[in-house]
């Protein structure tokens, strides 16, 4: 699963969740946007916050709410739960379970 921040139709950066059935990976992909624009887009969408150029925290409930309705894999819920459990085991889940720490990558071409 990827959360992308890319320039939208009105040249205003927007955040969107894509590849919702691929729960073997999760990261934030930034298009041609500044860190400030990315942070604002994530917060406007309610998906999370940018910590720095390399790290973001995504809201678990908001991410699930954005992805689950578009999921097509019959075992999506089981795989989602496994992804969150794996993140917890690796120390990538906040203490209260509300946020996933993810890596920030370039979405060149997005």
Secondary structure, DSSP 8 states (H G I E B T S, - for coil): -EEEEEE-TTS-EEEEEE-TT-TT--EEEE-S--HHHHHHHHHHHTSEEE-SSSEEEEEHHHHHHHHHTT---TTHHHHHHHHHHHHHHTT-B-TTS-EEEEEEEE-TT-
